[in-house]
Amino acid sequence: MMLLIKNAKVFDPEDRGPKDILVAAGRIVAIEDQIEPNSLFKTWDAEGRILAPGIIDQHIHIIGAGGKRGFVSMTPEIAMTDLIACGTTTVVGLLGTDASTRSIHTLYAKCKALDVEGITAYMYTGYFGLEPKHIMDSVQDEMIFIDKVLGCKIAISDVRSSYPTDLELLRVLRQVRVGGMIGDKKGIMHIHLGALEAKIDCLIRIVEEHEFPIENISPTHMGRTKPLLEQGVTFAKMGGMIDISTGGTNYTEPYLAILHALDLGASIDKITLSSDGYTCLDRKDENGKVIGIRKALFDQNVVQAVKLAKNGLSLTDALKTVTLNPAINLGLKHKGRVAVGADADFCCFDESLQLTDVFAHGKQMMADGKVTAKNVFDRP
């Protein structure tokens, strides 16, 4: 049965005003000022709620991460219902430092499981290091033949990285780009940034000196330090997309980092938010001494986007950081927008921007602030 959503205040993420939306087979098939109900439709009255695209988290440890404080610091897998509770309808999972006790095969399996449970999941191949951690023989083969693989992860400017040279990065980037061309994907090199002084010097060289297309390069954790963020503004002005973590390590609150980047001349169209959720973080006392460990929060993307909207940005621009911009960065043409032909993934908010309802592929997963969907093992 088709779903008819009535009386929604649609932000696609541009403000489109009151609209009715018709959904069939998980996709949007019509958006009109008025669509008349009939017996073929299941009708849901949005009652004037703000309706926006579902949130895309392009960096989240869906099978857990950690291990830097020993085996006990390895974090668990994330549940589908936890993602729905914070409006996340699309995720991109990845490995972190550890590709020994964590498996790229398990990551793929978790993506497929989340799909069955009702949301959309993709992945990056690779991990922090240069040495291959792939399902197939190469990054290029995985870009071509594995549906879930959108790109490759690697780390730079971090003591846990492999300290890759410009040439080594370029060779992996070539596989990502060419594999994406053949496999009809955009192809992204998703790059973890640590706090070393090198920052993203090598990425700027790769673009300026080696003329590699900047759209295939996706640096993350850009709010880790203020100097890193400010160099990221340079990268954004060159046409690149920079990603700021909402649950990981930052020098300030993520929304404040974005406002600072905008003050320095970055475009909101070149900034994304992602959670880094379920990585392992240190708990420190007031003197900086490690006193324990904790899981990185996975639910702050929506929180930080709302803070942007309440601190000077339009709701459209705030929403872009967690919807349209990550969709563009990842090359997901059917995600991140409320448009005919797009996936029917929606977040609904009340007038105070409190999340109230979530739809994934046209199925309501949260209603009136309560998650109604169930994980497979919780179903009767």
N, C-alpha and C positions, 0 to 999 in steps of 0.2 A: 504494500500500500504506500502511496506517495504521502509525503508530509507537507502540510501547508502551515507556514509560520505567519501569523497575522500581527500587524500593528507594531512592528519592530522599528526602533530608531537605528538605522543601518549606518555603520562606519566600516568602509570596505578596504582600507582604513580611512579613506576620505569620507566626510560627512555627506551621506546621501539622503538624509531625512527619513520620514516614515515610509516604510515599504512592506510589501508582502513577499514572501520567498517560498518557492515551490521546489521540493527536493524529491528526486527519484533515483533509486539505485546508488545512494550515497553521494550523488552529485547535485549541484544546483542547476535546475533546468529553466527557471524563470524568476525574474525579479521585477515586480510591477508595483505601481501605486496601490492598486486593488486587484486581488485575485479572488474570485467568488468560490466559496467552498462547495464541494459536492460529495457524493457518496464514495467516490474513489479516493478521497483525501482523508487522512487523519489530520485534524486541525489543532494547532497549539497557539494560543493567544499570548504573545509576548508582553502584552499589557504595557506598552511604552518602554520596555527595557531597551537599553543600548545593546545592539548586537554587533559583534566584531569577529574577525577571523579567529580560529583557534590558535593557541600559542605554540610556536615552534621552538624547541630547545635543541640547539645544534651542537651542544657539548654537555653530555651527561653520562655518568658511569652506570649504565643500566644493569651490569652484572657485578657492580661493586668495584672498588679500587683499593688503594692504600697498600700497607705492608711496610712502610718506611720505619715503623716502630716495632717491627717483628710481626709474626703471624697473627697475633691477637689484634693488630691494627687493620686487618683486612676487612673492608666493609661488605655488607650483604647486598643481594640483588634488590632492585626497586620493584614495587608493585604497581600494576596498572592503575589501581584505584587511587594511589597517592598522586599519580600524575594528573588524573582527572580532577582531583580536589583543588589543584592550583591552575586549572585551565589548560594544561598541556595536552595537546592532541597529536602532536608529531614530535618525535625525538630522533636524535642521531647519537648512537652509542659509540663508545670507543674504549680502548685500553689506555692505561697510564704508564707509570714507570715499570710496572711489573707485567711482563709477558711470559713469565715462567710458571707461576701458579694460576695465572689468568690466561684463558685460551681465546684466540680469535674465532675458533669454531664455536665455543660457547656463546660468544658475542652474537654470532650469526643466528644461532638457535634462539637466543633471547629475542632478537628482532622478530623472528617468525612467530614466536609465542605471543608477543605483544600485538602483532597483527591479528592473530586469532581472537585475542581478548577484546579487540575493537578499536585500537588506535593505530597510528602509522609509525613504523620504526625503520630507520636506516642505520648505517654504520660507516666508520672509517676503518680501513685496513691499517696495518702497521701499529706502532706504539712510539714510545720516546726515542728508541734507538734506530740506527740505520740498518742493522742486520735484519734480514727478512723475517717477518711474522705474518705469514699470509696463508690463506687456504689453498690457493693455486701457486703457480710457479713465479708469478711476478705481479707487481701492482697493476701493470697494464692489462694483464689477463683478467684480473679481478674487476677492473673498471669495465671491461667489455662483457664478461660472462656472468657476473654475480649481480643480481638485481638490486640487492640491498647496499652495495658498496658505492658511496658517492665520492670518495676520495681517500686520501692517505694522511695519517697523523705522523708527526715527527716533532722533536723538541730541539730548541736552540736556547742559547743564553741561560743555561741552567747547568749546575754541577752534575745533574743526573743525566744530561744529554750525552750524545756521542760526539759532540763538538764537530758537526759536519762542516765541510768546506763549502764554498760557493758552488764549486763544480759538482760535488756530491748532491747538494740540494737540487741543482739544475737537472741532474740526471733522473732524480725521482720525479721532479716536476714535469719533465718531458713525458714520463710514463703516465702520469695523471692526466695530462692534457691530451695526449694522443689516444690513450685508452678511452677517455671521455668522448673524443670525437667519433671514434669507431662505435662505442657503445651508446651513443646518443645521450650523453650526460654532459653537464658543464665541466665537472672535474675540479676538485678542490684539494690543495695541499693545506691541511689544517695544522697550524704550527703553534705548539705550546711555547709560551715565553716565560722564562724564569726572571730572576732579578739581577743577572750579571750586567756589567757595564756595557757589554757589546750591544745590548738591546736588539733592535731590528736593523742594525747597520747592513748585515748581509742581504736582507730582503730588499732594501733600497738599492744596493749595488746590483742585485740580480735584475731589477726592473730598469734601472738607469743605464748600467754599463753593458749588460747582456741582453737587454731589450726583451725580456720575458714578459708575457702578458700579465698584468697585475691582477686581473679578475680571477686567476686561478690560485692566488695566494691569499690565505685566510689566517692572519695572526690572531691568537686569542690570549686571554688574561692581560689585556692591555691596560687595565687599571691597577696592575700589581704595584707599580711605583709611579710617582708623578712624572719623572723624566721619561719613563717608557710611554706613558699616555701622551705626553707632549710630542715625542717623536712619532707616535701613532697619528697625531693630527697631520703631520707632514705626509705620512703614507696615505691618509684619507684624502688630502688635497691632490695627491697624485692620481687619485681615482680608485684607491683600494678600500676595502671594507675592513673595519677594525671591530673586534669583539671584546666586550667587557663582561667579566664573570660576576654573577650576583651572589653565588654561594661560596666562592673561593676567596683567596687572599687578595685584598685590595688596600690601597693606601687611604681611601676614603669610601663613603657610601657610593655605590655604582651610579645612582642618579646624579650625584654631585660631580662625579668624574665626567659624565656626559655633558652636564651644563658647562663645566670648565672647557671641555673640548669644543663645544659650540662657541664659547666666548673667544677661543683662539682661531675661529674661522672654519672649523670642520662643518660639514653638512650632516644633518640628521639622517640623510639618505645613505650615509656611509658608516653608520654605527649600528651594531647589534648587541643584544644582551643574550647571554646563555648562563646556565646555572653552575656548571662544573659539579653538579650534585652527586653526592655519595662518594666523592673522593675523601681521603682521610686527612684531617687537619689537626695541627697541634693546638692544645689549650695551654695558654701561658698566663703566668701571674703578672702583676704590675711591673716586675723587674725583667720581664722577658724570659723567665725560666719556664721550661716545658713542665707542666704539671698533669698532663693527661692528653687524651685524644678525643676527637669528635668527628661525626660525619658532616661533610659540607651540605648546607641546605640546598634542596632542590626546588623549593616553592617560592623563590624570591623574584622570579622574572616578572610575574604579574604585579607583585608588590612594588618593585622599582619602576615599572612602567606607570603605575598609578601615581607614584610620587612625582614622576616627571610631569604628569598632567596636572598635578596640584601645585607645582612649583614653576609655572611659567610657560610650559610647552602646551600647545594645543593637544587635544586628545588624539587627533590624527597622527601627529608627529610622535607622541608617546607610544602609540600602538605600533607604529612602524618598526620600532626596535625589536619587537618580539613576534612580528607577523610577516609583513611584506619584505622587510630588509633581509631577514634570514632566508626567506624563500628565494629571493633574488640571488643571494650569496651562494646557495646550494643548487640553484638551477631548477627549483621545483615550481614549474609553471602552474600547477593545479593547487598550490598551497598558498597561504598567506594573504588571501583576498576573498572578499565576498563578491563573486561574479558568476555569471552563467558559465557553466562548464567546470568550475572549481569544485574541489571536494567540499562537502557540506560539514565542515568543522567550524563550530561557532563557540564563542564565549559571550555570555550575556551578563550585563551589569545593571545594578539599580542606579538611581540618580546620584548616589554618593560614591559610585564606582566600586561597590562591593560586588564580587563575583557571585552570581546567583544560579546560573544554569550553564551546562556544557553539553555540546553535541559533538559526536565524532562520526563521520560518514553518515550523517543524518539521523543517528540514533541518540536519544537523550540519555546522557550518562550521569548528569547532576541535575537535580530539580530543587528549586527554592533553597539553595545552599547546602543540600545534602546529596552525597554521592549515592546514586541508585544502581550503578553498574556493580558487578561483582567479579572478583578474580575467579579464575577457573576452579580453584580448589575451595572456594567459598560458595560455589553454586550448589543448589540442592540436586 
